[in-house]
Amino acid sequence: MLVSGGVLGFVAPLIAYSVKGPQSPAVRAHAVAALNFQILWSIIGIVAYLIGCFAAFIPTFIVTVIGIVFGVIAGIKANEGQLYRYPMSANFIK
């Protein structure tokens, strides 16, 4: 999220899901939750960027910060062995 300005945040969870998902049910659960959250916020980031082209870039900044903050919280919870339920998330992948 930080490097791409809120647009490519789904890439890391997609890689984790593809590589380690079939080997571990816990990794798969965390990766699916992260992927669903990041796909939704990547779409919102693209819309915010398009809006920002005509107005201020504040919506893009807000989307990026939200993605980073909830990603860090989820990473901490996953490190503790807990499954984190992302707020403001949709179920694209099950």
C-alpha positions in Angstrom: 0.0 0.0 0.0 2.7 2.4 0.9 4.9 2.0 -2.2 2.0 2.0 -4.7 -0.1 4.8 -3.1 -2.9 2.5 -2.1 -3.3 0.6 -5.4 -1.2 -2.5 -5.3 -1.7 -3.6 -1.7 -3.2 -6.9 -2.8 0.0 -8.2 -4.3 1.7 -9.4 -1.1 -1.4 -11.3 0.2 -1.9 -12.8 -3.3 1.7 -14.1 -3.3 1.3 -15.5 0.3 -2.0 -17.2 -0.7 -0.5 -18.7 -3.9 2.8 -19.9 -2.4 2.0 -21.0 1.2 -1.8 -21.2 1.2 -2.0 -24.8 0.0 0.5 -25.9 2.6 -1.0 -24.3 5.7 -4.7 -23.7 6.6 -3.7 -20.9 9.0 -1.7 -19.1 6.3 -4.5 -19.6 3.9 -7.0 -18.1 6.3 -4.8 -15.1 7.0 -4.0 -14.6 3.3 -7.6 -14.8 2.2 -8.7 -12.2 4.8 -5.9 -9.9 3.8 -6.5 -10.4 0.1 -10.2 -9.6 0.5 -9.4 -6.4 2.4 -6.7 -5.3 0.1 -8.7 -5.9 -3.1 -11.5 -3.7 -1.8 -9.2 -0.9 -0.7 -7.2 -1.1 -3.9 -10.4 -0.5 -5.8 -11.2 2.4 -3.5 -7.7 3.7 -3.9 -8.1 3.7 -7.7 -11.3 5.7 -7.4 -9.7 8.0 -4.9 -6.8 8.6 -7.3 -9.2 9.4 -10.1 -11.1 11.8 -7.9 -7.8 13.3 -6.7 -6.8 14.1 -10.3 -9.6 16.7 -10.3 -9.6 17.7 -6.7 -7.1 17.4 -3.8 -5.1 14.1 -3.3 -6.4 13.9 0.3 -8.7 10.9 -0.5 -5.8 8.9 -1.9 -3.7 9.7 1.2 -6.5 8.6 3.5 -7.0 5.3 1.6 -3.3 4.5 1.8 -3.2 5.2 5.5 -6.2 3.0 6.2 -4.7 0.1 4.3 -1.4 0.4 6.0 -2.8 0.8 9.6 -5.2 -2.2 9.3 -2.5 -4.2 7.5 0.0 -3.6 10.4 -2.7 -4.5 13.0 -3.5 -7.7 11.1 0.2 -8.6 10.9 0.6 -8.2 14.7 -2.5 -10.3 15.4 -1.3 -13.0 12.9 2.1 -13.0 14.6 0.3 -13.7 17.9 -1.6 -16.6 16.3 -5.0 -14.9 16.1 -7.1 -14.6 13.0 -7.8 -10.9 12.5 -11.2 -9.9 11.1 -10.7 -6.8 9.0 -13.3 -4.0 9.4 -14.6 -2.5 6.2 -13.9 -5.7 4.1 -15.8 -7.6 1.5 -15.7 -11.3 0.7 -14.4 -11.6 -2.8 -12.4 -14.8 -2.2 -13.5 -17.6 0.0 
